[in-house]
Every structure is written in structure tokens, then in C-alpha cells.
């Protein structure tokens, strides 16, 4: 199956910005802060829109209220006009009937005149009720009512005169009381009131028309304004919903992706893996999983800082993404570990092809902050269902295969095999037990003497670490030291070893033995520890040990990441008064370049060069060169791994200062070494009784080969 390079996408790749360079990681509190329920912009916009809507509603209400008020006033004015017309008509009819009575003398006409006048009195009451509509005419209305009332009383008198005295007496009385003139005044007053009412009605009609036009315009503008505001609110709501969805997507992305590389995290990997495994099971095909771990990443992280390490991780993530398909998932498992989930492939060869692409791509040189680096990776491969039917089993087995790849030299890939599991389980058990080894007093020191070549006397003792496991037994140093280095336990173990060595030297002195230089190995993890100087000073104060009798052995490899910082640290140690030795001299990469700059007292020739002398010409030449170079620089030389009499004679002739090895003594517990020193008087001739009883010792706290 062809594996085309995959573009970086949300399906499993990393965002483009992480390829261009690292972005600062977000603070946990910042990435986890939930977005506000409503944004400030939406709240302010909604309040402004609501205020404008309220103002529009108030204006509309006032407009309608004004229209209603104008309509009510117009209606009342119409009622006033109608009432005045009734008054005027009834008064006119009453006057006509009265004139007819004067002419004809018929009593009925006099009574009808009185009835018409009575009808005119009823609209006057209506006018009084409507005086609020015409407040300026209220006095005239009262006057009109009074005139009509007087006329009614006079008509009653006329009717009574007609009944008693006849028509002639009544007519004389009408003329005497000037009846027609009074009615005429009432007519004039009514006409005046009606004219005023008509004028008022005309004004109200014009005002109503204008108010109606203005109201229509206001209503139209308000309607348009409200529609616009409604549209604005809809836009704000849509934007709010969009931003909330984006915020939710950011929260979802943060919860399911690694913040540094942008790759899926364990949560998203588990989700996709479970889905892929379920699909694969139903369709009858497998799922492949690649577990990638960077080699020696911690050295770069410790030497250059976490920022450079983060940048390197981003570069590696981008390179891995270019090696797989869009349908595959790349996840960051944690630290410098990555996982690739391949959902569809034809055979194991396809997985090997992908792994090889990743190895080649990762191993290419990369530049971080102006410095060029080259890093490699180790890959473990597991396949479902053969190596597991769930993600946990696949990850565990791929992790085991990855460790096997590291054991086989790194920068390689290994398939999981069932035989790998027991060793890895044992490693996990050892790691768990090692964490309790100190508190359970399972660790101890063995001691191997250093013998002066000229006199044969013991001049120093190297302290070597041992672990007596309660169930497994003696744990070999080639397992103990790397495990302690990887877990970080080497730092407290190293502190314990230095303290135990100082206390043991003082104990021997109290027993009558001479004071010896106690040589303790400094591991790479201890050497880069920020607390090394404080730990050493604290141990010296606590034990009361004279620092002249303390010797630290350091390999050249621990100085490679930052030689200048290493020189500074060694000078600080030298200032304390301790002795410094370069261990395994000749096996490093910078021995000749930095030897003259290092504040050291002694070099120790590695046992691999001693083993071949005096037969191997190359070993002889290297040993002679080291002895000559150290002599010219005024440095002492110790040869380790001395096993034969020929080696002793050769080293004595070439001017070696001290020797150490199984020819003199194997590493011994404290009690046995004390008995050895007392019995043999620390003499070389007597110590040869142990010749051939053992073999070589391991650097940094153990034996290269264990005694039979």
C-alpha cells in the first residue's frame, strides 16, 4: 500500500503554525477558563437596542395617546355643535309658535312654543356637561341656560294669563315683557356659541389631520428603526452563537490535543483507536500502532533548556506528520514519546516502511536556535489482534518493543514478540523495588583497593555499588546503574554512597587502619544536578570527613553536552579540597582537547586498553601515549583492570603511579577488606594471593565482569 506524505490537518497532524515555530504554551488557568455566558459586546449591544426600542415604544405611545386625545376633543366638539344646533332650532321654533299665537290667539300654539323652549333647555344641560371641551365658553353657556330658564318661567305665566283672562290680556303681557327680544338674545348667543364651536372644530380637524400625518411618518420611521434594530440583534445573536461555538471548539481542541505540538493527546487517541479497533474487528482487518521514543532527548533538554527541547519536539512532530497518511493519527503520548495509529494496511511490511520513513526523517539534522542537532528515535510496533485487542495492550506491547529497539543500539524499529514481555515486566518490578531499596537498607558498598606501583602499599579505595534484592538476589550493576539513571534515583543513591564511604573511612581509622582516599563515582545525572555542590558540602559537614580524603571519578562523556559548564563545576569541586580523576580515560571524544583545561589530579586508563598489554601493539601504544601525556601535564595515572603479573611489570616499567584490579583484590565488603588490609599489611606481595580470583570492575558503580 502506498504511504503518501500526509498534510498537517485536524485528522491527526499538527497545525501549520507549529511547523513554522513554537508558540508559548498557555497557562493552565488560561486554557481552562470557561468563556463568559454572554460577551460584553452582545450585552452592550442588546442594552442599547433595548433602550432604543423602549424610546420608540414611548414615542409611539405618546403619538397614539395624542391622537386619541385629539379624537376625543373633536368628538366632544361635535357634540357641542349638535347641542347648540338643537338649542338654536328649538328656540327658533318656539319663536315661530309664539308669533303664530299672537296672530291666531290659539292656546295650543302658545303651549307648543313653551314645549319647544323646554326642548331647548335639555341640550343646555348637555352643553354644561361638555363644558370641559369648551372651557372658554362656559360662562356663555350658563348665560344661555339662564335666558332659556327665564323664558320658560315667562311662558308659564303667559299660559296662566291666557287661561284666566283670554288672548288679549296675554298679548298685552307678551308685549309688555318684551318676549320676542329675549328669545332673540338667546338666538344670538346660541349662534355665537355655535360659531365658536365651528371654529374650534375646524382647528381640531386641521390639528388632527396634521397629527395623523405626523403619526404615520413617526410610526413608519419607528417601524423601520425597529426592523433595523431587530436585524442588528439578529446579527449580534448570530455572532454570539458563532463565537460561542468557536470557544467551545477551542475548549474541545484543548481538551483533546497537546498544547505544545497541536497533536491529538491520549484522550483523542483513545477515542480514535477504540473506533478503529471496533471497525477492524467487524471488517476482519488489523490496526497497527507505532510507539516512538526519541533517543538521548533528555541530554539536549538538560543541556540547552526546555525551550530548545520544546522547539525540537515541534520539529519532530512535523517530520513524523510528513511520513504518514491523512487517515492516520499521530498523538503525543507524553514527554518525548509519540504514537502513530495506522488504521488500514496490507501487511507488516507496510508498517516497517512507515517506521523506516520516520527514522530517516527524524535523523536528519535540524537547527534549533541557531545550533544544529541530530537526534534519532527508537520505534516499537504492535499489531491487532495478534498483539492485543484494545489500545492499552497495544500501547504496552509497542512500548516493550521500543525498549528492545533501544537495547539493540537505538535508531531502529522492532516488532513486538511475546518473548519480550517477561523482561519488561521484570524491569518494571525492579524499578518499583529500587524506589524502596534505600529505605529498606538493601544497598551496600563494596571496596576495591588501589595499589601504589613503586611501594606496593594501598593508597586509595574505590567504592562500588551493590544491590541485594530480597527475592532476586544480587542485581547486576549493568542493570542497576542504568535503571537508577533513567528513574532519577541515582541522585539520592549517590548522596547515600558518598556519606556511607566517608563514614566507613572514619570507622576504619578508629579501628587502627590508616586513612585512605575514598573514590566515589559521579554519574552523568549527578554531574548535571543543580544540587551537587550543596550535597557534597552538606555530606562533608555532616560526617566531618577531611575533603582531602575524598576522590570523585568522572567519565569524559558527562562533560560533552556543555564543556565550559563542566570545567566550572569541576573547579568548584576542586575548591572544596577534593581530588578529581577522569575515569575511563581514552574512551571519550574530547580527552585531548579538554584535558589541559580540566582542574584534575589524575587520569584512570580504561581497562579495555590494559587487557591487551603487553601482547596487543595497539593497546601498548595507547597506554604508553597516555602515560607520557599525563606525565608531561603533571598528572597521576591509575591503571584499572590489572589481572596479570605481566601487566603489572609493564606498567611499573612505564611509570604508572597506581594500579587496580583483580590481580591485587576483587571488590570486597567492608569487613572483608579490613581483614585483608590487616592480614597482608597492605603489601603488594601479600595481596597477590588473590590473583586470578576475579576479573574486571564496572565504571560508575559496579563490575564490568562479575567474579565466578
LINZI-V646746 format. One record per residue. N is the residue number from 1. RES is the residue in three letters. OMEGA is omega in whole degrees, 0 to 359 (none if undefined). NEAR is the number of other C-alpha atoms within 12 Angstrom. Layout:
# LINZI-V646746
((N & RES & OMEGA & NEAR) (N & RES & OMEGA & NEAR))
This chain:
# LINZI-V646746
((1 & UNK & 181 & 17) (2 & UNK & 176 & 17) (3 & UNK & 180 & 27) (4 & UNK & 176 & 18) (5 & UNK & 186 & 22) (6 & UNK & 174 & 26) (7 & UNK & 184 & 26) (8 & UNK & 184 & 32) (9 & UNK & 182 & 26) (10 & UNK & 181 & 24) (11 & UNK & 179 & 28) (12 & UNK & 180 & 40) (13 & UNK & 180 & 42) (14 & UNK & 181 & 41) (15 & UNK & 185 & 29) (16 & UNK & 183 & 22) (17 & UNK & 179 & 19) (18 & UNK & 174 & 31) (19 & UNK & 181 & 29) (20 & UNK & 180 & 16) (21 & UNK & 183 & 27) (22 & UNK & 173 & 31) (23 & UNK & 182 & 19) (24 & UNK & 180 & 16) (25 & UNK & 181 & 20) (26 & UNK & 176 & 15) (27 & UNK & 184 & 12) (28 & UNK & 180 & 12) (29 & UNK & 181 & 9) (30 & UNK & 182 & 12) (31 & UNK & 183 & 21) (32 & UNK & 181 & 18) (33 & UNK & 182 & 15) (34 & UNK & 180 & 18) (35 & UNK & 180 & 20) (36 & UNK & 182 & 15) (37 & UNK & 175 & 16) (38 & UNK & 180 & 21) (39 & UNK & 180 & 20) (40 & UNK & 180 & 14) (41 & UNK & 181 & 20) (42 & UNK & 181 & 26) (43 & UNK & 180 & 18) (44 & UNK & 178 & 15) (45 & UNK & 180 & 25) (46 & UNK & 179 & 25) (47 & UNK & 178 & 17) (48 & UNK & 179 & 18) (49 & UNK & 179 & 26) (50 & UNK & 178 & 21) (51 & UNK & 179 & 16) (52 & UNK & 178 & 23) (53 & UNK & 178 & 25) (54 & UNK & 178 & 18) (55 & UNK & 178 & 17) (56 & UNK & 179 & 25) (57 & UNK & 179 & 22) (58 & UNK & 178 & 17) (59 & UNK & 179 & 22) (60 & UNK & 179 & 25) (61 & UNK & 180 & 19) (62 & UNK & 179 & 19) (63 & UNK & 180 & 26) (64 & UNK & 180 & 22) (65 & UNK & 178 & 18) (66 & UNK & 178 & 22) (67 & UNK & 180 & 26) (68 & UNK & 180 & 18) (69 & UNK & 178 & 19) (70 & UNK & 179 & 28) (71 & UNK & 180 & 24) (72 & UNK & 179 & 21) (73 & UNK & 179 & 29) (74 & UNK & 179 & 31) (75 & UNK & 178 & 22) (76 & UNK & 178 & 29) (77 & UNK & 176 & 37) (78 & UNK & 179 & 28) (79 & UNK & 178 & 28) (80 & UNK & 180 & 40) (81 & UNK & 180 & 34) (82 & UNK & 180 & 27) (83 & UNK & 178 & 33) (84 & UNK & 177 & 42) (85 & UNK & 178 & 29) (86 & UNK & 179 & 31) (87 & UNK & 182 & 40) (88 & UNK & 180 & 37) (89 & UNK & 181 & 28) (90 & UNK & 178 & 32) (91 & UNK & 179 & 44) (92 & UNK & 179 & 29) (93 & UNK & 179 & 29) (94 & UNK & 180 & 39) (95 & UNK & 179 & 36) (96 & UNK & 181 & 24) (97 & UNK & 180 & 29) (98 & UNK & 177 & 37) (99 & UNK & 177 & 25) (100 & UNK & 178 & 21) (101 & UNK & 181 & 29) (102 & UNK & 182 & 30) (103 & UNK & 188 & 17) (104 & UNK & 183 & 16) (105 & UNK & 181 & 24) (106 & UNK & 181 & 24) (107 & UNK & 182 & 30) (108 & UNK & 182 & 20) (109 & UNK & 176 & 28) (110 & UNK & 179 & 39) (111 & UNK & 178 & 30) (112 & UNK & 177 & 28) (113 & UNK & 178 & 38) (114 & UNK & 180 & 37) (115 & UNK & 178 & 27) (116 & UNK & 180 & 32) (117 & UNK & 176 & 42) (118 & UNK & 177 & 31) (119 & UNK & 179 & 30) (120 & UNK & 181 & 40) (121 & UNK & 182 & 35) (122 & UNK & 176 & 25) (123 & UNK & 177 & 32) (124 & UNK & 176 & 40) (125 & UNK & 177 & 26) (126 & UNK & 179 & 28) (127 & UNK & 177 & 40) (128 & UNK & 180 & 28) (129 & UNK & 181 & 21) (130 & UNK & 183 & 30) (131 & UNK & 177 & 26) (132 & UNK & 180 & 19) (133 & UNK & 180 & 30) (134 & UNK & 185 & 30) (135 & UNK & 181 & 23) (136 & UNK & 181 & 16) (137 & UNK & 183 & 27) (138 & UNK & 180 & 25) (139 & UNK & 178 & 18) (140 & UNK & 180 & 28) (141 & UNK & 178 & 38) (142 & UNK & 178 & 26) (143 & UNK & 178 & 23) (144 & UNK & 180 & 39) (145 & UNK & 180 & 35) (146 & UNK & 179 & 23) (147 & UNK & 179 & 32) (148 & UNK & 178 & 40) (149 & UNK & 178 & 26) (150 & UNK & 180 & 23) (151 & UNK & 178 & 37) (152 & UNK & 179 & 31) (153 & UNK & 179 & 19) (154 & UNK & 178 & 30) (155 & UNK & 177 & 38) (156 & UNK & 179 & 24) (157 & UNK & 180 & 25) (158 & UNK & 180 & 36) (159 & UNK & 180 & 33) (160 & UNK & 178 & 20) (161 & UNK & 179 & 22) (162 & UNK & 181 & 28) (163 & UNK & 185 & 20) (164 & UNK & 192 & 14) (165 & UNK & 175 & 16) (166 & UNK & 189 & 20) (167 & UNK & 186 & 26) (168 & UNK & 179 & 22) (169 & UNK & 180 & 21) (170 & UNK & 182 & 32) (171 & UNK & 179 & 32) (172 & UNK & 180 & 19) (173 & UNK & 179 & 24) (174 & UNK & 181 & 31) (175 & UNK & 181 & 19) (176 & UNK & 182 & 14) (177 & UNK & 176 & 20) (178 & UNK & 181 & 16) (179 & UNK & 182 & 32) (180 & UNK & 180 & 28) (181 & UNK & 179 & 17) (182 & UNK & 179 & 27) (183 & UNK & 180 & 42) (184 & UNK & 178 & 24) (185 & UNK & 178 & 26) (186 & UNK & 178 & 39) (187 & UNK & 180 & 33) (188 & UNK & 180 & 23) (189 & UNK & 178 & 30) (190 & UNK & 179 & 40) (191 & UNK & 179 & 27) (192 & UNK & 178 & 22) (193 & UNK & 181 & 37) (194 & UNK & 178 & 32) (195 & UNK & 178 & 22) (196 & UNK & 180 & 27) (197 & UNK & 178 & 38) (198 & UNK & 179 & 25) (199 & UNK & 178 & 20) (200 & UNK & 180 & 29) (201 & UNK & 179 & 29) (202 & UNK & 179 & 19) (203 & UNK & 180 & 19) (204 & UNK & 179 & 27) (205 & UNK & 179 & 24) (206 & UNK & 178 & 17) (207 & UNK & 179 & 22) (208 & UNK & 179 & 28) (209 & UNK & 179 & 18) (210 & UNK & 178 & 18) (211 & UNK & 179 & 26) (212 & UNK & 178 & 23) (213 & UNK & 179 & 16) (214 & UNK & 179 & 21) (215 & UNK & 178 & 26) (216 & UNK & 179 & 19) (217 & UNK & 179 & 18) (218 & UNK & 180 & 24) (219 & UNK & 179 & 25) (220 & UNK & 179 & 16) (221 & UNK & 179 & 18) (222 & UNK & 179 & 27) (223 & UNK & 178 & 21) (224 & UNK & 179 & 16) (225 & UNK & 180 & 23) (226 & UNK & 177 & 25) (227 & UNK & 178 & 19) (228 & UNK & 178 & 17) (229 & UNK & 178 & 26) (230 & UNK & 177 & 22) (231 & UNK & 178 & 17) (232 & UNK & 178 & 21) (233 & UNK & 178 & 27) (234 & UNK & 178 & 18) (235 & UNK & 178 & 18) (236 & UNK & 180 & 26) (237 & UNK & 179 & 22) (238 & UNK & 179 & 15) (239 & UNK & 178 & 20) (240 & UNK & 179 & 26) (241 & UNK & 180 & 19) (242 & UNK & 180 & 16) (243 & UNK & 178 & 21) (244 & UNK & 176 & 23) (245 & UNK & 178 & 17) (246 & UNK & 178 & 15) (247 & UNK & 178 & 24) (248 & UNK & 178 & 21) (249 & UNK & 177 & 17) (250 & UNK & 178 & 21) (251 & UNK & 179 & 20) (252 & UNK & 179 & 21) (253 & UNK & 179 & 26) (254 & UNK & 181 & 29) (255 & UNK & 186 & 22) (256 & UNK & 182 & 27) (257 & UNK & 178 & 34) (258 & UNK & 184 & 35) (259 & UNK & 183 & 32) (260 & UNK & 185 & 38) (261 & UNK & 184 & 46) (262 & UNK & 179 & 39) (263 & UNK & 172 & 45) (264 & UNK & 177 & 42) (265 & UNK & 184 & 35) (266 & UNK & 182 & 29) (267 & UNK & 180 & 23) (268 & UNK & 177 & 31) (269 & UNK & 180 & 35) (270 & UNK & 180 & 28) (271 & UNK & 181 & 20) (272 & UNK & 180 & 31) (273 & UNK & 179 & 39) (274 & UNK & 177 & 24) (275 & UNK & 181 & 19) (276 & UNK & 180 & 32) (277 & UNK & 178 & 33) (278 & UNK & 178 & 22) (279 & UNK & 180 & 19) (280 & UNK & 180 & 25) (281 & UNK & 181 & 21) (282 & UNK & 182 & 11) (283 & UNK & 174 & 13) (284 & UNK & 175 & 14) (285 & UNK & 186 & 23) (286 & UNK & 175 & 33) (287 & UNK & 179 & 42) (288 & UNK & 180 & 46) (289 & UNK & 178 & 54) (290 & UNK & 178 & 53) (291 & UNK & 187 & 47) (292 & UNK & 176 & 48) (293 & UNK & 181 & 45) (294 & UNK & 180 & 42) (295 & UNK & 175 & 29) (296 & UNK & 178 & 24) (297 & UNK & 182 & 30) (298 & UNK & 179 & 30) (299 & UNK & 179 & 27) (300 & UNK & 181 & 30) (301 & UNK & 181 & 25) (302 & UNK & 185 & 23) (303 & UNK & 188 & 27) (304 & UNK & 180 & 24) (305 & UNK & 186 & 19) (306 & UNK & 180 & 23) (307 & UNK & 177 & 22) (308 & UNK & 178 & 28) (309 & UNK & 178 & 31) (310 & UNK & 179 & 31) (311 & UNK & 179 & 34) (312 & UNK & 179 & 41) (313 & UNK & 178 & 42) (314 & UNK & 178 & 39) (315 & UNK & 179 & 37) (316 & UNK & 179 & 48) (317 & UNK & 178 & 47) (318 & UNK & 180 & 41) (319 & UNK & 178 & 33) (320 & UNK & 181 & 49) (321 & UNK & 180 & 47) (322 & UNK & 185 & 31) (323 & UNK & 184 & 35) (324 & UNK & 184 & 42) (325 & UNK & 179 & 29) (326 & UNK & 183 & 26) (327 & UNK & 180 & 27) (328 & UNK & 181 & 41) (329 & UNK & 173 & 45) (330 & UNK & 180 & 51) (331 & UNK & 172 & 45) (332 & UNK & 183 & 42) (333 & UNK & 182 & 30) (334 & UNK & 180 & 23) (335 & UNK & 179 & 24) (336 & UNK & 181 & 35) (337 & UNK & 178 & 34) (338 & UNK & 179 & 43) (339 & UNK & 176 & 49) (340 & UNK & 178 & 49) (341 & UNK & 181 & 51) (342 & UNK & 190 & 43) (343 & UNK & 183 & 35) (344 & UNK & 177 & 31) (345 & UNK & 185 & 28) (346 & UNK & 181 & 19) (347 & UNK & 181 & 20) (348 & UNK & 179 & 26) (349 & UNK & 178 & 18) (350 & UNK & 178 & 26) (351 & UNK & 177 & 38) (352 & UNK & 179 & 29) (353 & UNK & 178 & 24) (354 & UNK & 180 & 39) (355 & UNK & 180 & 40) (356 & UNK & 176 & 30) (357 & UNK & 181 & 28) (358 & UNK & 180 & 40) (359 & UNK & 181 & 33) (360 & UNK & 183 & 26) (361 & UNK & 181 & 28) (362 & UNK & 184 & 36) (363 & UNK & 179 & 25) (364 & UNK & 180 & 21) (365 & UNK & 177 & 18) (366 & UNK & 181 & 24) (367 & UNK & 179 & 18) (368 & UNK & 181 & 27) (369 & UNK & 175 & 17) (370 & UNK & 179 & 10) (371 & UNK & 182 & 14) (372 & UNK & 180 & 14) (373 & UNK & 173 & 26) (374 & UNK & 182 & 25) (375 & UNK & 179 & 33) (376 & UNK & 181 & 32) (377 & UNK & 172 & 40) (378 & UNK & 187 & 43) (379 & UNK & 171 & 49) (380 & UNK & 186 & 48) (381 & UNK & 172 & 48) (382 & UNK & 185 & 44) (383 & UNK & 174 & 44) (384 & UNK & 358 & 39) (385 & UNK & 185 & 23) (386 & UNK & 184 & 23) (387 & UNK & 180 & 32) (388 & UNK & 181 & 26) (389 & UNK & 175 & 28) (390 & UNK & 185 & 30) (391 & UNK & 183 & 36) (392 & UNK & 180 & 21) (393 & UNK & 180 & 23) (394 & UNK & 179 & 37) (395 & UNK & 181 & 37) (396 & UNK & 182 & 32) (397 & UNK & 176 & 41) (398 & UNK & 176 & 43) (399 & UNK & 177 & 39) (400 & UNK & 178 & 40) (401 & UNK & 179 & 40) (402 & UNK & 177 & 42) (403 & UNK & 176 & 37) (404 & UNK & 177 & 32) (405 & UNK & 177 & 31) (406 & UNK & 179 & 25) (407 & UNK & 181 & 23) (408 & UNK & 173 & 16) (409 & UNK & 178 & 18) (410 & UNK & 180 & 26) (411 & UNK & 179 & 34) (412 & UNK & 179 & 34) (413 & UNK & 180 & 40) (414 & UNK & 170 & 38) (415 & UNK & 176 & 35) (416 & UNK & 174 & 36) (417 & UNK & 186 & 27) (418 & UNK & 181 & 18) (419 & UNK & 181 & 15) (420 & UNK & 192 & 26) (421 & UNK & 183 & 23) (422 & UNK & 180 & 15) (423 & UNK & 181 & 20) (424 & UNK & 177 & 25) (425 & UNK & 178 & 18) (426 & UNK & 179 & 19) (427 & UNK & 178 & 25) (428 & UNK & 178 & 20) (429 & UNK & 178 & 18) (430 & UNK & 180 & 31) (431 & UNK & 179 & 27) (432 & UNK & 181 & 17) (433 & UNK & 181 & 29) (434 & UNK & 180 & 37) (435 & UNK & 180 & 26) (436 & UNK & 185 & 20) (437 & UNK & 181 & 27) (438 & UNK & 183 & 26) (439 & UNK & 178 & 13) (440 & UNK & 178 & 15) (441 & UNK & 179 & 20) (442 & UNK & 179 & 24) (443 & UNK & 178 & 33) (444 & UNK & 177 & 33) (445 & UNK & 170 & 39) (446 & UNK & 188 & 37) (447 & UNK & 177 & 41) (448 & UNK & 185 & 47) (449 & UNK & 170 & 46) (450 & UNK & 187 & 42) (451 & UNK & 176 & 41) (452 & UNK & 187 & 29) (453 & UNK & 186 & 32) (454 & UNK & 186 & 22) (455 & UNK & 182 & 17) (456 & UNK & 180 & 27) (457 & UNK & 178 & 28) (458 & UNK & 181 & 39) (459 & UNK & 180 & 31) (460 & UNK & 181 & 34) (461 & UNK & 175 & 47) (462 & UNK & 182 & 52) (463 & UNK & 186 & 47) (464 & UNK & 187 & 42) (465 & UNK & 175 & 44) (466 & UNK & 177 & 37) (467 & UNK & 178 & 35) (468 & UNK & 181 & 25) (469 & UNK & 185 & 26) (470 & UNK & 182 & 17) (471 & UNK & 182 & 12) (472 & UNK & 185 & 14) (473 & UNK & 182 & 13) (474 & UNK & 178 & 21) (475 & UNK & 183 & 31) (476 & UNK & 182 & 27) (477 & UNK & 180 & 29) (478 & UNK & 171 & 24) (479 & UNK & 187 & 28) (480 & UNK & 187 & 35) (481 & UNK & 178 & 37) (482 & UNK & 179 & 27) (483 & UNK & 178 & 27) (484 & UNK & 177 & 34) (485 & UNK & 185 & 30) (486 & UNK & 183 & 23) (487 & UNK & 182 & 23) (488 & UNK & 180 & 23) (489 & UNK & 181 & 28) (490 & UNK & 181 & 36) (491 & UNK & 176 & 31) (492 & UNK & 178 & 29) (493 & UNK & 178 & 41) (494 & UNK & 177 & 40) (495 & UNK & 179 & 32) (496 & UNK & 182 & 29) (497 & UNK & 180 & 38) (498 & UNK & 180 & 44) (499 & UNK & 180 & 32) (500 & UNK & 180 & 34) (501 & UNK & 179 & 40) (502 & UNK & 180 & 38) (503 & UNK & 180 & 28) (504 & UNK & 178 & 33) (505 & UNK & 179 & 37) (506 & UNK & 178 & 25) (507 & UNK & 177 & 21) (508 & UNK & 180 & 25) (509 & UNK & 178 & 17) (510 & UNK & 178 & 13) (511 & UNK & 178 & 16) (512 & UNK & 178 & 15) (513 & UNK & 178 & 22) (514 & UNK & 174 & 24) (515 & UNK & 181 & 29) (516 & UNK & 170 & 37) (517 & UNK & 180 & 37) (518 & UNK & 182 & 44) (519 & UNK & 179 & 45) (520 & UNK & 180 & 45) (521 & UNK & 173 & 42) (522 & UNK & 179 & 43) (523 & UNK & 179 & 37) (524 & UNK & 181 & 34) (525 & UNK & 177 & 35) (526 & UNK & 186 & 36) (527 & UNK & 181 & 41) (528 & UNK & 180 & 35) (529 & UNK & 180 & 28) (530 & UNK & 184 & 15) (531 & UNK & 186 & 18) (532 & UNK & 183 & 28) (533 & UNK & 179 & 26) (534 & UNK & 180 & 19) (535 & UNK & 180 & 25) (536 & UNK & 180 & 40) (537 & UNK & 179 & 27) (538 & UNK & 179 & 20) (539 & UNK & 179 & 27) (540 & UNK & 179 & 27) (541 & UNK & 184 & 17) (542 & UNK & 185 & 18) (543 & UNK & 183 & 23) (544 & UNK & 182 & 19) (545 & UNK & 173 & 33) (546 & UNK & 184 & 25) (547 & UNK & 178 & 31) (548 & UNK & 183 & 25) (549 & UNK & 177 & 32) (550 & UNK & 179 & 41) (551 & UNK & 177 & 39) (552 & UNK & 176 & 45) (553 & UNK & 184 & 41) (554 & UNK & 177 & 41) (555 & UNK & 181 & 37) (556 & UNK & 187 & 39) (557 & UNK & 183 & 29) (558 & UNK & 182 & 36) (559 & UNK & 184 & 35) (560 & UNK & 185 & 25) (561 & UNK & 182 & 27) (562 & UNK & 184 & 23) (563 & UNK & 182 & 25) (564 & UNK & 178 & 17) (565 & UNK & 179 & 21) (566 & UNK & 179 & 30) (567 & UNK & 180 & 27) (568 & UNK & 180 & 20) (569 & UNK & 179 & 30) (570 & UNK & 178 & 34) (571 & UNK & 177 & 22) (572 & UNK & 176 & 23) (573 & UNK & 180 & 33) (574 & UNK & 179 & 26) (575 & UNK & 178 & 19) (576 & UNK & 179 & 27) (577 & UNK & 181 & 24) (578 & UNK & 178 & 32) (579 & UNK & 183 & 34) (580 & UNK & 181 & 40) (581 & UNK & 172 & 39) (582 & UNK & 182 & 44) (583 & UNK & 178 & 40) (584 & UNK & 184 & 36) (585 & UNK & 180 & 39) (586 & UNK & 180 & 33) (587 & UNK & 182 & 22) (588 & UNK & 184 & 22) (589 & UNK & 188 & 19) (590 & UNK & 187 & 23) (591 & UNK & 183 & 29) (592 & UNK & 184 & 20) (593 & UNK & 187 & 15) (594 & UNK & 185 & 23) (595 & UNK & 184 & 31) (596 & UNK & 180 & 20) (597 & UNK & 186 & 19) (598 & UNK & 179 & 33) (599 & UNK & 186 & 28) (600 & UNK & 179 & 38) (601 & UNK & 190 & 32) (602 & UNK & 171 & 37) (603 & UNK & 180 & 46) (604 & UNK & 181 & 45) (605 & UNK & 183 & 44) (606 & UNK & 183 & 36) (607 & UNK & 181 & 36) (608 & UNK & 177 & 29) (609 & UNK & 180 & 32) (610 & UNK & 186 & 41) (611 & UNK & 186 & 31) (612 & UNK & 182 & 24) (613 & UNK & 1 & 30) (614 & UNK & 186 & 26) (615 & UNK & 184 & 15) (616 & UNK & 184 & 16) (617 & UNK & 180 & 15) (618 & UNK & 179 & 17) (619 & UNK & 178 & 24) (620 & UNK & 182 & 24) (621 & UNK & 180 & 19) (622 & UNK & 181 & 26) (623 & UNK & 179 & 38) (624 & UNK & 180 & 29) (625 & UNK & 180 & 23) (626 & UNK & 180 & 37) (627 & UNK & 180 & 34) (628 & UNK & 181 & 20) (629 & UNK & 179 & 25) (630 & UNK & 178 & 33) (631 & UNK & 180 & 21) (632 & UNK & 179 & 14) (633 & UNK & 178 & 21) (634 & UNK & 182 & 18) (635 & UNK & 172 & 29) (636 & UNK & 180 & 30) (637 & UNK & 175 & 43) (638 & UNK & 177 & 45) (639 & UNK & 179 & 48) (640 & UNK & 178 & 46) (641 & UNK & 179 & 43) (642 & UNK & 186 & 46) (643 & UNK & 186 & 34) (644 & UNK & 178 & 31) (645 & UNK & 179 & 22) (646 & UNK & 178 & 18) (647 & UNK & 179 & 35) (648 & UNK & 181 & 39) (649 & UNK & 180 & 20) (650 & UNK & 182 & 27) (651 & UNK & 177 & 36) (652 & UNK & 181 & 26) (653 & UNK & 184 & 16) (654 & UNK & 175 & 27) (655 & UNK & 176 & 28) (656 & UNK & 185 & 38) (657 & UNK & 183 & 35) (658 & UNK & 179 & 38) (659 & UNK & 183 & 48) (660 & UNK & 178 & 47) (661 & UNK & 184 & 46) (662 & UNK & 175 & 40) (663 & UNK & 181 & 37) (664 & UNK & 179 & 46) (665 & UNK & 171 & 46) (666 & UNK & 175 & 44) (667 & UNK & 186 & 42) (668 & UNK & 171 & 33) (669 & UNK & 187 & 26) (670 & UNK & 183 & 27) (671 & UNK & 181 & 19) (672 & UNK & 179 & 19) (673 & UNK & 178 & 32) (674 & UNK & 178 & 32) (675 & UNK & 179 & 19) (676 & UNK & 181 & 30) (677 & UNK & 180 & 36) (678 & UNK & 184 & 20) (679 & UNK & 187 & 15) (680 & UNK & 178 & 22) (681 & UNK & 180 & 19) (682 & UNK & 180 & 31) (683 & UNK & 181 & 26) (684 & UNK & 182 & 32) (685 & UNK & 181 & 23) (686 & UNK & 182 & 22) (687 & UNK & 180 & 33) (688 & UNK & 175 & 27) (689 & UNK & 179 & 19) (690 & UNK & 183 & 23) (691 & UNK & 179 & 23) (692 & UNK & 180 & 22) (693 & UNK & 180 & 22) (694 & UNK & 180 & 28) (695 & UNK & 192 & 31) (696 & UNK & 179 & 34) (697 & UNK & 182 & 41) (698 & UNK & 176 & 36) (699 & UNK & 177 & 38) (700 & UNK & 169 & 41) (701 & UNK & 175 & 44) (702 & UNK & 180 & 38) (703 & UNK & 172 & 36) (704 & UNK & 174 & 29) (705 & UNK & 185 & 21) (706 & UNK & 179 & 21) (707 & UNK & 180 & 20) (708 & UNK & none & 9))
